Amino acid sequence: MARLGKHYCMYCHELLEVIEKSKMVNYKSKKAKDFNFNWFGVGNYMIGNIKFTWDEYYCPKCNENFSIREISIYERKNPPKISRSKNKK
C-alpha cells in the first residue's frame, strides 16, 4: 500500500501518481523465486498461475515507475525543503 501524502519524482520533481501493477506468475517458472507463494504463513503454498498485485509510483512527465521502497529511501536521504515566505505575518 502506498503511503499517503505527496511524493515527487527524484528526477524531474513532478508530483507522482499511485498506480496498481500486477503480474501472473506460475509457481514452476524461473520468475517464481522473486515472489512469495507462501499462503498466510502457515506452511501452505499456492500452486498454479497466481496473480500478484502491488502499488507503485508513476511520474507522468518522465514516464518512470518507482517502487514504494525506492521513493522511501530517496525521501529519507533527501528530505523535502520547506519554503517559508519572508513576509509571513
Sequence and secondary structure as in RCSB ss.txt:
>XXXX:A:sequence
MARLGKHYCMYCHELLEVIEKSKMVNYKSKKAKDFNFNWFGVGNYMIGNIKFTWDEYYCPKCNENFSIREISIYE
RKNPPKISRSKNKK
>XXXX:A:secstr
   SS  B TTT  B EEEEEEEEEETTSGGGGGS  EETTTTEE  SEEEEEEEEEEETTTTEEE HHHHHHHH
HHS       TT  
